[in-house]
Amino acid sequence: MNKILILLLLFSSLASCQEKKTDFKITQFEGNETNGRIVKKVKYNDNGQIRFEKLSGFKTTKYNSFVDVEETNFYKDTLLIKTLRYYPNSIDSDSARIEYKYNNKDQLITRTHYDYKKRLKETLEFGDCLIDSTDYEPKATWKLRSKINFKYDQKGRKIEYYAPEKHWDSQNHYYYEYDDKDNLIKETSLNDDELIWEKHFDYSENGYDFFYNREPNKKIENKADWPYYYELRFVKDNDGNILEENKKGKDGTIDYRIKREFKNNRIIKEQRYNRNNELELTFVYDYE
């Protein structure tokens, strides 16, 4: 075999080994606690795609957390085609299924959500508010929860999200606009065709500003006059890893601050501080 080809195969194999993602778990500490709990586990397949993820008591802020869930992903070649979710602590719905459909460019064009649960009997009369187990159908069934369609422009950028048949909330329609650098500059949220809000973005060297406009017919020329205005700033290392993230409101007060530590380009620690600069949460990453 050609020596150059052998070297290329060797380097390709080495790069593949170096880029292979490793299973990990996250231990969460609240405030200044010294005893943490494992709140997240992630496992990858041989292609570096997430095949299993488990959340248990995982928080995003001191007062907000994700629902406990176990999620298993299924792939065909490199494309995600199905996700199964199990909610161990849910009262009325213990499972969900998501199916993904792509076009010939491997762009996601449809995402269909189903839930699996025991449902209230159709004959139930709501004369009083007391509902017990006898008011539910004896067997759980799968039922459509939402079917979301996506559209893209000629550059492959997502420009529309729409769930016309059914959706879990009133915001079932979104439009996205970009600048010539492919930065998202405007997101529009609607209930079908009824406008709910617009979100505008303005980018800087180390972050971006954004604001919500609920009066789209009103043109705001001066950024200082933006309502619901926020700015997000980042501090990065030489490899592009985000070491620090700060979000501020229009009056300059800090909304939150996040500090991260990396080793060998992998995050090993993250700390979240609240608007009073008090430590809320610490996440420690352990890799297998």
C-alpha positions in Angstrom: 0.0 0.0 0.0 1.2 3.5 -0.8 3.0 5.0 2.2 1.2 8.3 1.9 -2.2 6.5 1.9 -1.0 4.5 5.0 -0.2 7.8 6.8 -3.5 9.3 5.8 -5.4 6.3 7.2 -3.3 6.5 10.4 -3.9 10.2 11.0 -7.6 9.7 10.1 -7.9 6.9 12.6 -6.1 8.9 15.3 -8.3 12.0 14.7 -11.4 9.7 15.0 -10.2 8.4 18.3 -9.5 11.9 19.6 -12.9 13.2 18.5 -14.9 10.3 20.0 -17.3 11.6 22.6 -17.2 10.1 26.1 -20.1 9.2 28.3 -20.4 11.5 31.3 -22.5 12.4 34.3 -23.1 15.7 36.1 -23.2 16.2 39.8 -25.2 19.2 41.0 -24.5 21.3 44.1 -26.9 23.9 45.3 -25.5 27.1 46.8 -22.5 26.3 49.0 -23.5 22.7 49.6 -20.7 20.2 49.7 -22.9 17.2 49.1 -24.1 17.0 45.6 -26.4 14.6 43.7 -26.0 13.1 40.2 -28.7 14.9 38.1 -27.7 14.0 34.5 -26.2 11.0 32.7 -25.4 11.0 29.0 -24.3 8.0 26.8 -23.1 8.2 23.2 -23.1 5.7 20.4 -20.0 4.9 18.2 -20.8 7.8 15.9 -20.6 10.3 18.8 -24.4 10.8 18.9 -26.4 10.8 22.1 -28.1 7.5 22.5 -29.3 7.8 26.1 -29.9 10.7 28.5 -31.3 10.7 32.0 -32.3 13.8 34.0 -33.2 13.5 37.7 -33.6 16.8 39.6 -31.6 18.7 37.1 -32.0 22.5 37.6 -31.4 25.5 35.3 -31.7 28.0 38.2 -32.3 27.8 41.9 -36.1 27.7 41.3 -36.4 26.1 37.9 -35.8 22.5 36.9 -36.3 20.1 34.1 -38.9 17.3 34.5 -37.4 14.0 35.4 -37.0 12.0 32.2 -35.1 9.1 30.5 -34.6 9.6 26.8 -33.4 7.0 24.2 -32.5 8.1 20.7 -32.6 5.9 17.5 -30.6 6.7 14.4 -30.6 5.5 10.7 -27.0 6.1 9.5 -26.3 9.6 10.9 -29.9 10.8 11.1 -32.0 10.8 14.3 -35.3 9.1 13.4 -37.0 8.5 16.7 -36.8 9.5 20.4 -38.6 7.6 23.2 -39.1 9.3 26.5 -40.1 7.9 29.9 -41.3 10.1 32.8 -40.8 8.1 36.0 -42.6 10.6 38.2 -45.3 11.9 35.9 -48.9 11.7 37.2 -50.8 11.4 33.9 -48.3 10.7 31.1 -45.5 8.2 31.6 -44.2 8.1 28.0 -43.7 10.1 24.8 -42.5 9.4 21.3 -41.0 11.8 18.8 -40.5 10.9 15.1 -38.3 12.8 12.7 -38.7 13.1 8.9 -36.0 14.5 6.5 -35.9 15.7 2.9 -33.3 14.6 0.3 -30.9 17.2 1.7 -31.1 15.6 5.1 -32.9 18.6 6.5 -35.5 18.0 9.2 -38.9 18.8 7.7 -41.3 17.2 10.1 -41.1 16.5 13.8 -44.2 14.6 15.2 -44.8 14.3 18.9 -47.0 11.7 20.6 -47.9 11.1 24.3 -48.9 7.8 25.9 -51.2 8.0 28.9 -54.6 7.1 30.4 -57.1 9.6 29.2 -60.3 11.0 30.8 -63.4 9.2 29.6 -65.2 11.1 26.8 -68.5 10.6 28.7 -67.2 12.3 31.8 -69.3 15.2 33.0 -67.5 18.0 34.8 -70.3 18.8 37.3 -67.7 18.8 40.1 -64.0 19.2 40.2 -63.2 15.9 42.0 -61.7 13.4 39.6 -60.4 10.0 40.6 -59.0 6.9 38.9 -62.5 5.7 37.8 -62.8 8.7 35.6 -60.0 7.5 33.3 -60.1 5.0 30.5 -58.8 1.6 31.7 -55.9 1.5 29.2 -53.3 4.1 28.2 -53.2 5.0 24.5 -50.9 6.8 22.1 -52.2 10.1 20.8 -50.9 12.9 18.6 -49.6 15.9 20.6 -48.1 18.0 17.8 -46.9 17.8 14.3 -44.3 20.5 13.5 -43.2 21.3 9.9 -40.0 23.1 9.1 -38.9 25.2 6.0 -35.5 26.3 4.9 -34.1 28.9 2.5 -31.6 28.2 -0.3 -28.7 28.5 2.1 -30.1 25.7 4.3 -31.2 28.1 7.1 -34.4 27.3 9.0 -36.9 30.0 8.2 -40.2 28.6 9.5 -41.6 26.4 12.3 -45.3 25.7 12.0 -47.7 23.2 13.7 -51.1 23.9 12.0 -52.9 20.8 13.2 -52.2 20.6 16.9 -49.7 22.0 19.4 -49.1 22.0 23.1 -49.4 25.8 23.4 -50.8 28.8 21.5 -47.4 29.7 20.0 -47.4 27.2 17.2 -45.8 29.3 14.4 -42.4 30.9 14.1 -40.5 32.8 11.4 -36.7 33.3 11.4 -34.6 36.0 9.5 -30.8 36.2 9.1 -28.2 38.7 8.1 -25.5 38.1 5.4 -23.3 36.5 8.0 -26.0 33.9 8.8 -26.7 35.4 12.2 -30.3 35.2 13.4 -31.5 38.8 13.5 -35.3 38.4 14.0 -37.6 35.7 15.4 -41.4 36.1 15.1 -43.8 34.2 17.2 -47.5 33.7 16.2 -50.6 31.8 17.0 -51.3 30.6 13.5 -51.2 34.0 11.8 -51.9 36.2 14.9 -48.7 37.9 16.1 -47.6 37.4 19.7 -44.1 38.9 19.7 -41.0 39.7 17.8 -37.5 39.1 19.1 -34.7 41.2 17.5 -30.9 40.5 17.7 -27.9 42.8 17.3 -24.4 41.3 17.4 -21.1 42.5 18.8 -17.6 41.1 18.8 -18.1 39.3 22.2 -21.8 38.6 22.3 -25.2 40.0 21.3 -28.1 42.2 22.4 -31.8 41.3 22.0 -35.2 42.7 22.8 -38.8 41.7 22.5 -41.2 43.9 20.7 -45.0 43.3 21.2 -45.8 46.3 19.0 -44.4 45.4 15.6 -46.0 48.3 13.8 -43.9 50.6 16.0 -40.4 51.3 14.5 -37.6 51.8 17.0 -34.7 53.6 15.5 -32.5 54.0 18.6 -31.4 50.8 20.4 -31.4 52.6 23.7 -35.1 52.9 23.3 -35.6 49.1 22.9 -38.2 47.7 25.4 -37.5 44.4 27.2 -33.8 44.8 26.3 -31.1 42.4 27.3 -27.4 42.0 26.5 -25.4 38.7 26.5 -21.6 38.8 26.7 -19.1 36.0 26.5 -15.4 35.5 27.5 -13.7 32.8 25.4 -10.4 31.0 25.5 -8.1 30.5 22.5 -10.1 27.3 21.5 -13.4 29.1 21.5 -14.7 27.6 24.7 -17.0 30.0 26.6 -15.3 30.6 30.0 -17.8 33.2 31.2 -21.3 34.3 30.2 -23.1 37.4 31.5 -26.7 38.5 30.9 -27.7 42.1 31.8 -31.0 44.0 31.6 -31.6 47.4 30.0 -30.6 49.2 33.3 -27.3 47.4 33.4 -28.2 45.1 36.3 -27.0 41.5 36.0 -29.6 38.9 35.4 -27.2 36.0 35.8 -23.5 35.1 35.4 -22.0 31.7 34.5 -18.4 30.6 34.9 -17.0 27.5 33.2 -13.7 25.5 33.5 -12.3 23.3 30.8 -9.7 20.6 30.6 -8.5 19.1 27.2 -11.3 21.1 25.6 -14.0 19.4 27.7 -16.1 21.2 30.3 -15.4 20.0 33.8 -17.1 22.6 36.0 -19.9 25.2 35.6 -21.1 27.7 38.2 -24.2 29.9 38.0 -24.6 33.1 40.0 -27.8 35.1 40.4 -28.4 38.8 40.0 -27.0 39.4 43.5 -23.8 37.6 42.5 -24.7 34.7 44.9 -23.7 31.2 43.9 -26.9 29.3 42.9 -25.7 26.1 41.3 -22.5 24.2 40.6 -22.2 21.4 38.0 -19.2 19.0 38.1 -18.7 16.8 35.0 -17.2 13.4 35.3 -16.2 11.5 32.1 -15.8 7.8 31.7 
